Amino acid sequence: MKQQFIGLQHCKCGMSWKRDIGFFEREPDMVFTLQHSRPGQKPGRLIRIERREK
């Protein structure tokens, strides 16, 4: 498995692993992004999994 972001890993077989949800199967319309926390809060990043609009 290769790490894309801290807490998100991908395998070439089509499976992925995210720390809070565990293993899941990737689909072609999935987009993985980082959401940064707002100013004034403790610095951090959240991994977001979104579906691409068609």
Backbone as JSON, one array per atom type, in Angstrom:
{
  "sequence": "MKQQFIGLQHCKCGMSWKRDIGFFEREPDMVFTLQHSRPGQKPGRLIRIERREK",
  "N": [[0.85, -1.18, 0.0], [0.43, 2.24, -0.7], [1.0, 5.45, 0.68], [-1.09, 8.19, 0.46], [-2.07, 10.5, 1.79], [-1.49, 11.4, 5.24], [-2.82, 8.89, 7.12], [-4.34, 7.84, 5.05], [-4.29, 5.3, 2.79], [-3.48, 3.6, -0.27], [-3.96, 0.72, -2.34], [-2.74, -1.09, -5.17], [-4.58, -2.92, -6.05], [-7.11, -1.87, -5.87], [-8.23, -1.43, -3.41], [-8.57, 0.61, -0.5], [-7.47, 2.23, 2.53], [-8.59, 3.95, 5.3], [-7.98, 5.7, 8.25], [-10.12, 6.16, 10.14], [-12.4, 4.84, 9.08], [-11.62, 2.39, 8.09], [-11.04, -0.39, 5.82], [-11.97, 0.01, 2.37], [-13.49, -0.13, -0.89], [-12.25, 1.44, -3.75], [-13.8, 3.67, -6.08], [-14.21, 4.74, -9.51], [-15.17, 7.42, -9.59], [-14.42, 8.68, -7.25], [-12.92, 11.26, -5.29], [-10.15, 12.38, -3.53], [-9.43, 14.67, -1.06], [-7.8, 17.26, 0.87], [-8.92, 18.97, 3.69], [-8.38, 21.91, 5.26], [-8.16, 23.12, 8.62], [-10.06, 25.8, 10.13], [-8.93, 29.24, 10.58], [-7.68, 30.18, 13.8], [-8.29, 27.9, 15.13], [-6.96, 24.78, 16.4], [-4.23, 23.75, 14.44], [-4.75, 21.56, 11.7], [-5.61, 18.81, 9.52], [-8.2, 17.46, 7.55], [-9.17, 14.53, 5.92], [-11.07, 14.31, 3.06], [-13.52, 12.49, 1.33], [-14.93, 12.61, -1.7], [-17.5, 12.53, -4.21], [-17.17, 12.75, -7.68], [-18.79, 15.09, -9.73], [-21.0, 14.42, -12.43]],
  "CA": [[0.0, 0.0, 0.0], [1.14, 3.51, -0.75], [0.32, 6.48, 1.45], [-1.36, 9.43, -0.26], [-2.06, 11.48, 2.87], [-1.35, 10.74, 6.52], [-4.09, 8.28, 7.47], [-5.03, 7.34, 3.87], [-3.39, 4.48, 1.99], [-4.1, 2.96, -1.43], [-3.32, -0.47, -2.88], [-2.97, -1.16, -6.61], [-5.69, -3.85, -6.33], [-8.37, -1.14, -5.83], [-8.66, -1.25, -2.03], [-7.96, 1.71, 0.23], [-7.65, 2.18, 3.97], [-8.62, 5.24, 5.97], [-7.85, 5.42, 9.67], [-11.36, 6.13, 10.92], [-13.44, 3.96, 8.54], [-11.07, 1.07, 7.76], [-10.87, -0.73, 4.41], [-13.08, 0.23, 1.46], [-13.14, -0.27, -2.3], [-12.28, 2.7, -4.48], [-14.6, 3.73, -7.3], [-13.59, 5.71, -10.42], [-15.62, 8.8, -9.4], [-14.01, 9.18, -5.92], [-11.87, 12.27, -5.26], [-9.63, 12.51, -2.18], [-8.92, 16.02, -0.86], [-7.5, 17.68, 2.24], [-9.64, 20.16, 4.15], [-7.61, 22.52, 6.35], [-9.01, 23.7, 9.67], [-10.26, 27.24, 10.05], [-8.03, 30.03, 11.42], [-8.09, 30.31, 15.19], [-8.41, 26.58, 15.71], [-5.74, 24.01, 16.39], [-3.94, 23.37, 13.06], [-5.0, 20.17, 11.37], [-6.17, 18.54, 8.19], [-9.17, 16.38, 7.48], [-9.25, 13.91, 4.61], [-12.44, 14.24, 2.59], [-13.77, 11.64, 0.18], [-16.08, 13.17, -2.39], [-17.84, 11.94, -5.51], [-17.05, 13.7, -8.76], [-20.06, 15.36, -10.41], [-20.98, 14.02, -13.85]],
  "C": [[0.89, 1.24, 0.0], [0.3, 4.56, -0.03], [0.15, 7.73, 0.6], [-1.33, 10.61, 0.71], [-1.83, 10.71, 4.16], [-2.73, 10.21, 6.91], [-4.89, 7.76, 6.3], [-4.03, 6.59, 3.01], [-4.17, 3.79, 0.87], [-3.28, 1.76, -1.85], [-3.63, -0.52, -4.38], [-4.11, -2.1, -6.99], [-7.05, -3.15, -6.27], [-8.92, -0.94, -4.43], [-7.92, -0.06, -1.43], [-8.24, 1.52, 1.71], [-7.57, 3.58, 4.52], [-8.73, 4.96, 7.46], [-9.18, 5.28, 10.4], [-12.43, 5.18, 10.37], [-12.93, 2.57, 8.16], [-10.94, 0.87, 6.26], [-12.14, -0.45, 3.62], [-12.57, 0.11, 0.03], [-13.29, 1.07, -3.0], [-13.16, 2.56, -5.72], [-14.02, 4.83, -8.19], [-13.99, 7.16, -10.18], [-15.24, 9.38, -8.03], [-12.85, 10.18, -6.07], [-11.46, 12.43, -3.81], [-8.98, 13.88, -2.04], [-8.6, 16.24, 0.61], [-8.27, 18.94, 2.55], [-8.87, 20.69, 5.36], [-8.57, 23.15, 7.36], [-9.04, 25.22, 9.55], [-9.24, 27.99, 10.93], [-8.57, 30.17, 12.84], [-8.29, 28.98, 15.88], [-7.05, 25.9, 15.7], [-5.46, 23.56, 14.95], [-4.18, 21.88, 12.83], [-5.58, 20.04, 9.99], [-7.13, 17.38, 8.3], [-9.18, 15.84, 6.06], [-10.72, 13.8, 4.23], [-12.5, 13.34, 1.37], [-15.05, 12.15, -0.46], [-16.31, 12.4, -3.69], [-17.81, 13.03, -6.55], [-18.4, 13.85, -9.45], [-19.93, 14.97, -11.89], [-21.75, 15.0, -14.69]]
}
